[in-house]
Amino acid sequence: MIKWFIRNELREMKRSSMWEQSMGIKIFLGILFSILFLELIGGSLLLGKKFHEIFPDDDPVEKFNSFLLYGFSLGFLMRVFIQKVPVLTIQPYLHLPVKKSALVHYVLDKSLLSFFNFIPIVLFVPFIIFQMTPWYSGFQVTGYILAVFFMVMSVNFLSMLFKRNLSGLNWISGVIAVVLVGLALLDYYKIISVGEFSSLLFTGLLGNPIWILVPVVVLIAAYLLNYFTLINKLYPEDNVRFKKADRKDRTEIKYLKQFGEIGQYMQLEVRLFLRNKRPKSTLVFLPIFLLYGLIFYPQETYMEMTGMIIFVGVFMTGSVIMIYGQYILSWESSYFDGILTHVDDFGRYFRAKYYIMTFTTIAAFILTIPYAYYGIEIVFINLGCALYNIGIGTIYVLLLASNNKKRLDISQGSAFNYQGVSATQFLIAFPIMLSPLLVYLPFWAFGYSLAGIIAVGVIGIVAISFNKSLMNMVVNRFMKRRYIISEGFRAKN
């Protein structure tokens, strides 16, 4: 039966209309990943051989084990954000004498071939060969290898379970993010030590191999949870009834009603992002961008480089502008013709998008205020960057949006998805991040660093005061190119 599943999936893939069109991209990505994988093998061999020299004062096995919990946590996050959940077109099999369990087991077993399952093998094998086999018995090393393997498989199935059932529940994702960030901060300030616990946990496997039962139990539980979840949702009509029974509008924001027609456009934009896969998956990266300051602010070297701090401020307060703005018209490409025929006032249409970027920029600035812990000047720099983003960044994004005419399928995920990507995205991101530095650098060159920071904010305020004229320029440019954009959005391939 597995042979027929594989054969039918290969036929389905080869008969797809996108097979030949995307073959060039597949070949290029295949070469790129092959080079990266070879570099990973070389790096892991070097690390495994020289690990005891990198940490000469520590036991190499205990030190290596202290990183494992961090590694498995990072692997889980990477799988959630990047790894695709394995699927199978089940409708053609439902009327055939094929067991439901065979379909589900095949889908689950497909995930074992994921690239992420081979990365730990490449990293662990050289270390085990060079650092463990000379000092531990074959029985101990075998038990250790099996325990790590079961942990990797457990992470694989737990990430699948999360993506299938819990990734849509924002509060659960928020709780997990808060817990991970909290543990990282507690470890950073040496209140608790995750590394010591990890070392104690995995080094204990070498002394008492009976602990291998723990990852075995976790693996079995994760596999069974995935199995029963899938088998209960195997028939499409069951999912339809479930969705109808649970359907209610959770995206109603009553506050937006006071903005009239502009508020209605904003409400539709919010619904688009919360109800579709690709825009919703991009929102996951916003909290990560807000934590960007933790990389630079604790370092005294960077704090002395005001230009770098301005760059960080622009990046954090303007993350929504860059993520949302780079596809600001493409998000609606599937029904863009309807927009052209139903929208009476495109000034209000673009004003709604402007308000969304403005409100989110203000919210991002407020969330960066706690960085005052590293210096009150950070707050003033981020304020100037936020004003610049509101005045200049938003208008620049709206102007450049008329250049993008590539269709975007918002029902697909964003990981390794290059649909709709063009040179416009690069033209949007780099000037927004670099132009404030160009304003600041002349003042810095003459020794007036504070004046440069003020100038960044003042330019933003001046642009905000001329916002009406700038928005008219955006609308006029759009009206000249609206049919060119519409023609591009109709091209599905």
N, C-alpha and C positions, 0 to 999 in steps of 0.2 A: 504493500500500500504506500509506503514512504517513497518507493521508486516512482509510482505514478504521480504523487504529489509534486515531486521535484521536476519530473518531465513536463507536467502541465504548467507549472510556474515558469519554466524556461520558455515554453511555447508562448505563453501569455506575454512575457517580457519581449521576445523577439518580434511578435506581431504588433506590438504597441507602435502607435504613430510617432512616439517620441524616441524610439530606439535609434534610428539613423541620425536624427537631428541632434541628439545629445551625445552621440558616439565620440565626437571630438573632445568634448568636455570630460567624458569618462576616461578617455585615454590620457589626457593631460593630468587629471586628478590621480589616476592610477600611477603614473610616473612620479608625481610629486609625493604621494604617500609611500611609494617604494623607497625613494631617497630618504625620506624622514624615518622610515622603519629601519633601514640600514644604519642610519646615524644613531638611532636608538639602541640597536644591537651593539655597535661599537662603543657607545658611551656606557652601556651597562657592563660590558666586558672590562672596560678600564676601571669603572667604579668598583666592580666586584673584586678586582685584583689589588687595587690600591686603597680599599676602604679602611684598613687598619692604619694606613699612613695618614689618612685624612683626619682620623680621630685617634691619635696615638695614646691619649690618656684614658681611653675607655675600652671596655671589652667590645669588640666589633659586633658580636652577635646581639648583645644586650642593646647596644646603640642602634643597630639596624632595626631591631624589634620595637624600639621606642618611636619609630616613624610609621609603623604599620597602621595604627588607627587613623592617623592623619591621611595616609595613603588611601585607605578604604573609604574614608569620608569624601575625599576629593574624587575618587572613582565614582562614588554614588552620585555626586553633584554633576560630574561630567556626563554620566549616563542619562540623567534626568534632562539635562539641557541639550545634549547632542545625539545620543543613541536613539535610533528609530525603533519603535515597538514592532516586532515581527507580526505580519498579518497574512491572512489567506482568504482568497475569494471563496466563500463557503457556499454561496447560493447554488452553484452547479452541482454540489455534492448532496444537498439536503434531500433530494428525491431519489437518491441512489442508496443501495444497501451498504453504506459506509457508517461505521460506528462514530458517534459523537466524540467518544473518548479518543479515537484515532486522530480526528481533526485537531482536537485541543492539544494532545501530546505533540503532534507535529509542529504546531505553532510555537509551543514552549521550547521544543528542542532546537528550533531554528535559531533561537537567541544564543545558543551555545557557540555558534560560529561567528559571533560578534567580534569585531576588531579589538574591543576593550577587554575581552577575555584573554587575548594573547599578550597584551602589554605586560601584565604581572609575570607571565612566564619568562619573558625576555629579561625582566628586571631581577627576578628571583634566582634563576638558574645559575648565572655567573657567580653571584654572591654565595650560594650554597656550595658550589664547586670549590671556590677558592678559600672561603672563610669557615665553612662548617665541616665539610667531609674530613679534613685532617684531624679534627678534634673530637668529633662525635661519632657514635656507632651508626652502622647502616640502619638499624631499627629506629633510632632516634631521628635521623635525617628523613627517613621515609614517613614517619608519623608527622613530622613538621611540614613536609611537602604536601601531604594529604590535607592537613588542617588548613594551610594557606589556600589550597585549591578549592576546598569546600567553602571557605570564606569568600573567595572571588565569585563562585557560583551563587552564593547567597546574596551578595550585593547585586548581581545580575538580575535575579528574580525579584528582589525587593524593589529595585528601581522600576522594573516592569509593572509591578503591582501599584506602585505610587503613580506612575504615569497613566495607567489605565483607569484608576479609581479616585485618586486623591488630588491630582495636579490641578483639577478644575476648582477645588475648594481652596480659595485664596487664604482663608484663615489657617488652614493646616500648613500650607506652605510658609505662611508668616511665622507660625509657631516654630517650625523646624529651623527657619532662618535665624530667629531670635535665639534659640537654644545653641546653635552652632557658633554664632557670633559671641554669645555669652561665655561659652566654654573657651573660645579662642582668647577672649579678653582676660578671663580668669587665669588661663595658662600664661598669657603674656605678662601679667602682673604678679606671677608666681604665687597666686593664692591656692591653686591646685595644679597638679602636674599630670596632664594627659599623657605625656611621653613616658613618665615613670610607670603609670598604670598599664600602658601598652606594652612596655618592656616586661613588666611582671607577668602579664597575661600570656604573651607568646613565648617568652623564655621558659615559662612553666611547662609548656608542651614538651620541651626537650627532656625535662626531668621526670614528667609524669604523662606519658602518651595517652592516658585514659581521658584527658581533657579534650581529645579530638572529638569526643561525642558531642561537645557543645556546638561547634560549627556544623556537624552532621544534623543535629536536631533543628538548627536554624534553617539549613538548606531544605530539609524535608518540609518544614512548616511553610516556608516561602513558596515552594513549588506547589504544595497542595492548595494554598490560598489562591494562587494564580489559576490553578486548574479548576477549582469550583467556581471562581468568579467568571471564567470564560464559558464554562459549560452551562451556567445558568443564563448566560446572555447570548447563546449560540444562534437562536432564531431571531431574525430581524423584527418580526411582529411583537416579540416580547419587549424589545428595546423601545419600540414605538409606543406601546401601552405604558411602559414605565415613564417615558418622557412626557406623555400627555398627562399622566397622573401627577407628575411632579412639576408641571409647567406653571410658572408664575413669573411676573415681571419683577426681577430683582435690580433692574438698572434704572428705575424711575428716580430722578433727582428733582424733587419739587422746587428746590431753590432756583433751578434754571428757568422755570416758567415765567419769572418776573422779567426776563430778558426778551420776551415776546418771540418773534420769528427767529431771531438769532439764538435764543435759548433752545428752540426746537432743533435747530441744526446742531447745536452742541450736544443735545441729548442723543440725537442719531449717531453722532461721532463716538460718543461714549459707548453706546450699544454695539457699534461696529467692533470696537476693540475688545469688549468683554464677551462677545458671542462668536468670534471667529478665531481660528487656530493660530494663523501666522501673526496677526497683530498682538494677540494675547501672549504669545510666546516671547515677543520682543519686550514686553513689559517686565519680564522676569529680570532683565539685566539692569533696570533702573536702580534698585537698591544696591546693586554691586557698584555702579558708578558713584553713588553717594558715599560709599566707603573708600573711594579712591584716595581721599585725603589721608587715610591712615598709613598709606605707603610713604607719603612725603612729609607730612607735618611732624612726626616724631623725630625726623632726621635734621640735626642742626645745620648740616651742609646745605640742604634744600631750603631751609627757612631763611638762610642768608641770601638766597637767590630769589629776589622778589618777582622776577620775570617768570620763573618756574611756578611760583605760587599763584600768579595771575592765570597762567595756563591751566592749573588745577581748578581754580575757581570758575573759569569759563566752562571747563569740561563738566564739572559737577552741576552747576546751575543750568547749563544748556543741554544736558543729556537728552531731555525730552524733545527739544527742538531738533536735535540731530537724528534721533531715532524715529520720531513721528514725522518730522518734516521731510526726510529724504524720500518718502513715498506718499506725500501729502495728498496727491490726486490719484495715485495708483491704487490706494486702498479702496477706492470706489470705481475702479476700472470696469468691473463686471456689469455695472448698471450706470455707466457714465452718460450714455445716450439719454437715459431717463432724467438725469440731472439737468442736462441741457434743455430738455423740453418742459420741465416742471418748475425750475427755479426762475423766478421773476426778477429778483434783485441779487446779482452776484456780489455786490458790495457786502450785503449781509451774510452771504454764503462764506466769503473769505474772512469777514469779521469774526464769525464763529470760530474758525480755525485759529485766528489770531488770539482770541480770548483764551482758548484752550492752552496754547503755548505760553501765554502770559501768566495764567493762573498756576500752571505747573512749574514755571520758572520761579515764581514767588514761593510756592510750596517747597521747592528744592532749596532755595536760599534759607528758608526758615529751618529746614532740617539740617543745614550745615552750621547753624549758629553754635551748637555744642562744641565745634572745633575751636571755639574761643579758649578752651582749656590749654591749647598750645600757643596762644597769643591773641590778644584782642585785635591786633591788626588784621588777622585772617578774616574777621567779620566784615571789616570795612572793605577789604579787597574783594570778598565774595559779593558784597552789596554792589560795588562798582561793576563787577562782571555781570551780575544779574540785570542791572539797568542796561548795560550794553547789549545783552542778549535780547531783552524785551524791545529795545528801540531799534537795533540794527539787525540782530540775528533773525528775528521773526520775519521782518520784511524781506531780507535776503533769501530766506527759505521759500517764502511765497512767490517771489519773483522767479526764482530758479525752478519752481515746480512746473512752470509752463514748458520747460525743456524736456521733461520726462514724459514719454508717450509709450512706455512699455507696460503691457498688461501684467497684472499681479493676481495670482490665485490665493486669496486670503484663507482658504480652507486647508491649505497645506502648511506644515511646520516651517520654521525659519532655519533650522539647522541644516547646513550643507545645501541650502536652497538658494540658487543664484538667479531665479526667475525675477525679472524686473530690474536687475542690477545693470547699471550703465555708468558712464563717466560722470553723469549728473550727481550721483551719490558722493563721489570724491570731491567734486566742485562745491558741494554743500558743506561737507565736514571741515575741510582744512581752512578755508577762509574764516569760518566762525571761530575756530580755535586760535588762529595765528594773527588775525587782524588786531585784536586788543594789544598784543605784544608790539605790533608796529606803532601803535599810538604811544605806548609806554616807553619804548626804547630811546627815542630822542630826548625825553626828559631825563631818563636815567643816565644817558651819556654826558649830560651837563651837570649831573649831581643833584637833580631835583626828582628823586624817586617818588616822594609823596605827591608831588604835582602830577606825575605821570599816572598814578592811581586815580587821582581826582579827575584827570582828563578823560580817562576811560568811562567813568560814571557820567561825566557831564555830556559827553557825546551821546550816550544812551538817552539822557534826559532831553537833549535837543531833538533827537530823532523821535522821541515819544511825542513832543509838542507839535511836530509836523506829521503826525501819524495819518491824519486824514488825507493829506496830499499824497503821501507815500502809498496808502492803500488804494487810492484812485489809480496810481501808476500800476499797481499790481493787477487791478481789475482790467484796465485798458490793455495791458499786455496779454492777459488771459483771453480776452474777447477776440484779439487778433489771431490767436493760435488755437482756439477751442476746437475747431473742426479738424485740425491736424492732430491734436491730442486724441480726439475721439476716434479718428481713423486708426491711429496706432493701437488704441485699447481694444479695437475690434479684432485685431490679429491675435488669435488664441495661441498660435505657435510662434 
